[in-house]
Every structure is written in structure tokens, then in C-alpha cells.
Amino acid sequence: MAEEGKLPAARRTFETLVNTYPKSVEAAEAQNAIDATLLFEDGQARLLAGKYGTARLAFQTLIAVYPESPLVSRAIEAARAAEGLEQAQSKAPIVRSLRFENMQGVKVQDILQRFQEREIELGVEKAYDAKVAEQAKTVLTELLAEKGVANPRVQVSTREIPPRSVEITFLAGKD
């Protein structure tokens, strides 16, 4: 089942085996399969989220820790893809400045801490990714609402700084 791409169904089958026969040899093998599946799914989710470095790490961990897993060949391919995407991302413009305007009393330190908690990889001297900037906008809007700002609205703008840099500005307002 895991080979066919039906990972959640395969994981449920393995979980049933572990729960039904917890002391059997097969249960230990099934637990390994569950763990390998979770690593693979984590890698896929990180790849889709544009977190190529941590995706590659998840796939490499699966390959190293579970070399007998039928997912290894797929993990090798996915790790290569993540590495290629990570290299392409490294050619992206570099964020030279992050500005937060009209944040209604929310401190920049709190904003950056929330970005870190949510694994929003946006910061000065990091590669710029428009998708990550949009994720940051969503997280910032949620944070403003948590801090009591009624109907917060956040706009994101970028300004090119030659030769290969950008300034990102987050401007808060109300609907």
C-alpha cells in the first residue's frame, strides 16, 4: 500500500497491527513503517510549503534511519527535488529590510517571534519568496486580531533594491 501512494491508509493498517498485536515482531516492523511514513509525509508537506531545506532533511532522515523501507526510493527522488528547489531558491533576491508599519501597538519582536513559532522563514538576509510573504501576512493578520485589533487588514509590498535584494513592508489597517 505504501508503494502505491496511499500513505494514510497504509499507516492506519500498520497502526491497527501495532494496536492488535503490540508484542509481536510484526508490530515492531509496523511501527517502523509508521515512523517512516510520517517522515515521508512531513517531508512532502514541507516541500509543498516551500521549506525545501527541512523537507530534504526529513527525506534524508528516512533514508538513513529506515533504509529497508519501501519509501526509500521515493525519498531519494524527493530529497533530490528538494535540493534542486533549495538551490533555485538561493538564486532568489535577498531580503535586505523588513518594515512593519501601523502595527497598532504590536511590537516587532512579537511579530518576529510569531513568524519563528509558525516556521515562517522570512527575515533579513534570507531568500525572498512571495509565497512565504503571503504566509507571513496571514500570520500577522491573526496576531493583530489576537491583540485586539478589530478587523485587521495587512498589505504587503516589496521594493527592489538593486542588484538582487528587496525591502518588504507590511502595512496594517482596518476594514
The 8 nearest C-alpha neighbors of each residue, nearest first, counted from 0:
[[1, 3, 2, 9, 5, 4, 6, 8],
 [2, 0, 6, 3, 9, 4, 5, 70],
 [1, 3, 0, 4, 69, 70, 5, 6],
 [4, 2, 0, 1, 5, 6, 9, 70],
 [3, 5, 6, 2, 1, 0, 7, 9],
 [6, 4, 3, 8, 1, 7, 0, 9],
 [5, 7, 9, 1, 8, 4, 10, 36],
 [8, 6, 10, 9, 5, 11, 36, 1],
 [9, 7, 11, 10, 6, 5, 12, 0],
 [10, 8, 6, 12, 7, 11, 0, 1],
 [9, 11, 7, 13, 12, 8, 33, 6],
 [12, 10, 14, 8, 13, 9, 15, 7],
 [13, 11, 9, 15, 10, 14, 8, 16],
 [12, 14, 16, 29, 10, 15, 11, 17],
 [15, 13, 11, 17, 16, 12, 18, 10],
 [14, 16, 18, 12, 13, 17, 19, 11],
 [15, 17, 13, 19, 14, 18, 20, 26],
 [18, 16, 26, 21, 14, 20, 15, 19],
 [19, 17, 15, 16, 21, 20, 14, 26],
 [18, 20, 16, 17, 15, 21, 14, 26],
 [21, 19, 17, 23, 22, 18, 16, 26],
 [20, 22, 17, 18, 26, 23, 19, 16],
 [23, 21, 20, 26, 24, 27, 17, 25],
 [22, 24, 26, 25, 20, 21, 27, 17],
 [25, 23, 27, 26, 28, 22, 21, 29],
 [24, 26, 28, 23, 27, 29, 16, 17],
 [27, 25, 17, 29, 23, 28, 24, 21],
 [26, 28, 30, 24, 29, 25, 31, 23],
 [27, 29, 25, 31, 26, 30, 32, 24],
 [28, 30, 26, 32, 13, 31, 27, 25],
 [31, 29, 33, 27, 32, 28, 26, 34],
 [32, 30, 34, 28, 29, 33, 35, 27],
 [31, 33, 29, 35, 30, 34, 36, 28],
 [34, 32, 30, 36, 31, 10, 35, 29],
 [33, 35, 31, 37, 36, 32, 30, 38],
 [36, 34, 32, 38, 37, 33, 61, 31],
 [37, 35, 39, 33, 34, 38, 32, 40],
 [36, 38, 40, 34, 39, 35, 41, 33],
 [39, 37, 41, 35, 36, 40, 57, 42],
 [38, 40, 36, 42, 41, 37, 35, 58],
 [39, 41, 43, 37, 42, 38, 36, 44],
 [42, 40, 38, 44, 39, 43, 37, 45],
 [43, 41, 54, 39, 57, 45, 40, 44],
 [42, 44, 46, 40, 41, 45, 39, 47],
 [45, 43, 41, 47, 46, 42, 40, 48],
 [44, 46, 48, 50, 54, 42, 47, 43],
 [45, 47, 43, 49, 51, 54, 48, 44],
 [48, 46, 44, 45, 49, 43, 50, 51],
 [49, 47, 45, 46, 50, 44, 51, 131],
 [48, 50, 46, 47, 51, 45, 131, 130],
 [51, 49, 45, 48, 46, 52, 53, 54],
 [50, 52, 54, 81, 85, 46, 49, 53],
 [53, 51, 55, 54, 50, 56, 85, 81],
 [52, 54, 56, 55, 51, 50, 57, 45],
 [55, 53, 42, 51, 45, 57, 56, 46],
 [56, 54, 78, 58, 52, 53, 81, 57],
 [55, 57, 53, 59, 54, 58, 60, 52],
 [58, 56, 42, 60, 54, 55, 59, 38],
 [59, 57, 61, 74, 55, 60, 56, 78],
 [60, 58, 56, 62, 61, 57, 55, 63],
 [59, 61, 63, 57, 58, 62, 64, 56],
 [60, 62, 58, 64, 59, 65, 63, 35],
 [63, 61, 59, 66, 60, 71, 65, 64],
 [64, 62, 60, 61, 66, 65, 59, 58],
 [63, 65, 61, 62, 60, 66, 35, 59],
 [64, 66, 61, 67, 68, 62, 63, 35],
 [67, 65, 62, 68, 63, 64, 71, 61],
 [68, 66, 65, 69, 71, 70, 62, 64],
 [69, 67, 70, 65, 66, 71, 32, 35],
 [68, 70, 71, 2, 67, 72, 1, 73],
 [71, 69, 68, 73, 72, 74, 2, 1],
 [72, 70, 74, 73, 62, 69, 68, 75],
 [73, 71, 75, 74, 70, 76, 69, 62],
 [72, 74, 76, 70, 75, 71, 77, 69],
 [73, 75, 71, 77, 58, 72, 76, 78],
 [76, 74, 78, 72, 73, 77, 71, 79],
 [77, 75, 73, 79, 74, 78, 80, 72],
 [76, 78, 74, 80, 79, 75, 81, 73],
 [79, 77, 55, 81, 75, 80, 76, 58],
 [80, 78, 82, 76, 77, 81, 83, 75],
 [79, 81, 77, 83, 82, 78, 84, 76],
 [82, 80, 78, 51, 84, 79, 55, 83],
 [81, 83, 85, 79, 80, 84, 78, 86],
 [84, 82, 80, 86, 85, 81, 87, 79],
 [83, 85, 87, 81, 86, 82, 88, 80],
 [84, 86, 82, 88, 51, 83, 87, 81],
 [87, 85, 89, 83, 88, 84, 82, 90],
 [88, 86, 84, 89, 90, 85, 83, 91],
 [87, 89, 85, 91, 90, 86, 84, 126],
 [88, 90, 86, 91, 87, 126, 85, 92],
 [91, 89, 88, 87, 92, 86, 126, 93],
 [90, 92, 88, 89, 126, 127, 93, 87],
 [91, 93, 164, 163, 127, 126, 165, 90],
 [94, 92, 126, 164, 127, 125, 124, 95],
 [93, 95, 123, 165, 124, 125, 127, 164],
 [96, 94, 123, 166, 124, 165, 164, 93],
 [95, 97, 166, 94, 123, 167, 98, 165],
 [98, 96, 167, 168, 166, 123, 99, 122],
 [97, 99, 168, 169, 167, 100, 96, 166],
 [98, 100, 169, 168, 170, 102, 97, 101],
 [99, 101, 170, 102, 169, 171, 98, 168],
 [100, 102, 171, 103, 170, 99, 172, 104],
 [103, 101, 105, 100, 104, 171, 99, 170],
 [104, 102, 101, 105, 148, 171, 143, 172],
 [105, 103, 102, 106, 101, 146, 143, 107],
 [104, 106, 102, 103, 107, 109, 143, 110],
 [107, 105, 109, 108, 104, 110, 102, 103],
 [106, 108, 110, 109, 111, 105, 99, 102],
 [107, 109, 111, 106, 110, 112, 105, 113],
 [110, 108, 112, 106, 107, 111, 113, 105],
 [111, 109, 107, 113, 112, 108, 114, 106],
 [110, 112, 114, 108, 113, 109, 107, 115],
 [111, 113, 109, 115, 114, 110, 108, 116],
 [114, 112, 116, 110, 115, 111, 109, 117],
 [115, 113, 119, 111, 117, 112, 116, 118],
 [114, 116, 118, 112, 113, 117, 119, 111],
 [117, 115, 113, 118, 114, 112, 119, 111],
 [118, 116, 114, 115, 119, 113, 138, 112],
 [119, 117, 115, 116, 120, 114, 113, 121],
 [120, 118, 114, 117, 121, 115, 135, 131],
 [121, 119, 118, 122, 131, 115, 114, 125],
 [122, 120, 119, 125, 131, 132, 123, 127],
 [121, 123, 125, 124, 120, 94, 97, 96],
 [122, 124, 94, 95, 125, 96, 97, 121],
 [125, 123, 94, 93, 95, 122, 126, 96],
 [126, 124, 123, 122, 93, 94, 127, 121],
 [125, 127, 93, 91, 92, 94, 89, 128],
 [128, 126, 92, 93, 94, 91, 125, 129],
 [127, 129, 131, 130, 132, 126, 91, 88],
 [130, 128, 132, 131, 133, 127, 134, 157],
 [129, 131, 133, 132, 128, 134, 49, 48],
 [130, 132, 134, 128, 133, 129, 135, 119],
 [131, 133, 135, 129, 130, 134, 136, 128],
 [134, 132, 136, 130, 135, 131, 129, 137],
 [135, 133, 131, 137, 136, 132, 138, 130],
 [134, 136, 132, 138, 133, 137, 139, 131],
 [135, 137, 133, 139, 134, 138, 140, 132],
 [138, 136, 140, 134, 135, 139, 141, 133],
 [139, 137, 135, 141, 140, 136, 142, 134],
 [138, 140, 142, 136, 141, 137, 135, 143],
 [139, 141, 137, 143, 142, 138, 151, 153],
 [142, 140, 138, 144, 139, 143, 145, 137],
 [143, 141, 139, 145, 144, 140, 138, 146],
 [142, 144, 146, 140, 145, 148, 141, 139],
 [143, 145, 148, 141, 147, 146, 142, 151],
 [146, 144, 142, 143, 147, 141, 148, 140],
 [147, 145, 143, 144, 148, 142, 105, 104],
 [148, 146, 144, 145, 149, 143, 142, 150],
 [147, 149, 144, 143, 151, 146, 150, 103],
 [148, 150, 151, 147, 144, 173, 143, 174],
 [151, 149, 173, 174, 148, 152, 144, 172],
 [152, 150, 173, 149, 148, 172, 140, 144],
 [151, 153, 172, 173, 171, 174, 140, 150],
 [152, 154, 171, 170, 140, 172, 136, 169],
 [155, 153, 170, 169, 171, 156, 152, 136],
 [156, 154, 169, 168, 170, 153, 157, 136],
 [157, 155, 168, 167, 154, 169, 158, 170],
 [156, 158, 167, 166, 168, 165, 159, 155],
 [157, 159, 166, 165, 160, 167, 156, 168],
 [158, 160, 165, 164, 161, 166, 157, 163],
 [159, 161, 164, 165, 162, 158, 163, 166],
 [162, 160, 163, 164, 159, 165, 92, 158],
 [161, 163, 160, 164, 159, 92, 165, 93],
 [164, 162, 92, 161, 93, 160, 165, 159],
 [163, 165, 93, 92, 160, 94, 161, 95],
 [166, 164, 159, 94, 160, 158, 95, 93],
 [165, 167, 96, 158, 157, 95, 94, 97],
 [168, 166, 157, 97, 156, 98, 96, 165],
 [167, 169, 98, 156, 155, 99, 97, 157],
 [168, 170, 155, 99, 154, 98, 100, 153],
 [171, 169, 100, 154, 153, 101, 99, 168],
 [172, 170, 153, 101, 102, 152, 100, 154],
 [171, 173, 152, 151, 153, 170, 174, 101],
 [174, 172, 151, 152, 150, 149, 171, 148],
 [173, 150, 152, 151, 172, 149, 153, 171]]
